[in-house]
Amino acid sequence: MIYDFFFHCFVLLVPLKIAKLQDDNKALDRLTKSKEAALIEAERTVQVALAKASMVDDLQNKNQELMKQIEICQVLQACMILFILLL
């Protein structure tokens, strides 16, 4: 008799436990998908940041080249002025 009671309780509780585990599994799937989407967005953000950093690096290099060219032009201008003054 007592075994019948425990067996019936077990039979009643097993489907509830299965339903709870299925709900937990669905929640984990949603969380996983959400985290995967966030990871993909973070990867895109990193790629954009890397592209921008590369552009900044290129612009800094071009700026240094232009500064050198300006310096050369200033020296040439000073030489030309000196040459004109010596004529």
C-alpha positions as CSV (number, residue, x, y, z in Angstrom):
1,M,0.0,0.0,0.0
2,I,2.7,2.5,0.9
3,Y,4.6,1.5,-2.2
4,D,1.6,2.2,-4.3
5,F,1.4,5.7,-2.8
6,F,5.1,6.4,-3.5
7,F,4.7,4.9,-7.0
8,H,1.7,7.2,-7.8
9,C,3.6,10.2,-6.4
10,F,6.6,9.3,-8.5
11,V,4.3,8.8,-11.6
12,L,2.8,12.3,-11.0
13,L,6.1,14.0,-10.3
14,V,8.0,12.7,-13.3
15,P,6.0,14.5,-15.9
16,L,6.2,17.7,-13.9
17,K,10.0,17.3,-13.6
18,I,10.2,16.6,-17.4
19,A,8.2,19.7,-18.1
20,K,10.4,21.8,-15.9
21,L,13.5,20.5,-17.6
22,Q,12.0,21.2,-21.0
23,D,11.3,24.8,-19.9
24,D,14.8,25.1,-18.6
25,N,16.2,23.8,-21.9
26,K,14.1,26.3,-23.9
27,A,15.3,29.1,-21.6
28,L,18.9,28.0,-22.1
29,D,18.4,27.9,-25.9
30,R,17.0,31.4,-25.9
31,L,20.0,32.6,-23.8
32,T,22.4,30.9,-26.0
33,K,20.9,32.4,-29.1
34,S,20.9,35.8,-27.5
35,K,24.6,35.4,-26.5
36,E,25.5,34.3,-30.0
37,A,23.8,37.3,-31.5
38,A,25.7,39.6,-29.0
39,L,28.9,37.9,-29.9
40,I,28.3,38.4,-33.6
41,E,27.5,42.1,-33.0
42,A,30.7,42.4,-30.9
43,E,32.7,40.8,-33.7
44,R,31.3,43.4,-36.2
45,T,32.1,46.2,-33.8
46,V,35.7,45.0,-33.5
47,Q,36.0,44.7,-37.2
48,V,34.7,48.3,-37.7
49,A,37.1,49.5,-34.9
50,L,40.0,47.8,-36.6
51,A,39.2,49.3,-40.0
52,K,38.9,52.8,-38.4
53,A,42.2,52.3,-36.6
54,S,43.8,51.3,-39.9
55,M,42.4,54.4,-41.5
56,V,43.8,56.6,-38.6
57,D,47.2,54.9,-39.0
58,D,47.2,55.6,-42.7
59,L,46.2,59.3,-42.2
60,Q,48.9,59.7,-39.6
61,N,51.5,58.4,-42.0
62,K,50.2,60.7,-44.7
63,N,50.3,63.6,-42.3
64,Q,53.9,62.8,-41.5
65,E,54.8,62.7,-45.2
66,L,53.1,66.1,-45.7
67,M,54.9,67.6,-42.8
68,K,58.2,66.5,-44.3
69,Q,57.2,67.9,-47.7
70,I,56.3,71.2,-46.0
71,E,59.6,71.3,-44.3
72,I,61.4,70.7,-47.6
73,C,59.4,73.4,-49.3
74,Q,60.2,75.9,-46.5
75,V,63.9,75.1,-46.8
76,L,63.7,75.6,-50.6
77,Q,61.8,78.8,-50.1
78,A,64.4,80.1,-47.8
79,C,67.2,79.1,-50.2
80,M,65.3,80.9,-53.1
81,I,64.9,84.1,-51.0
82,L,68.6,84.0,-50.0
83,F,69.5,83.5,-53.7
84,I,67.3,86.4,-54.8
85,L,68.9,88.6,-52.1
86,L,72.3,87.7,-53.2
87,L,71.7,88.7,-56.8
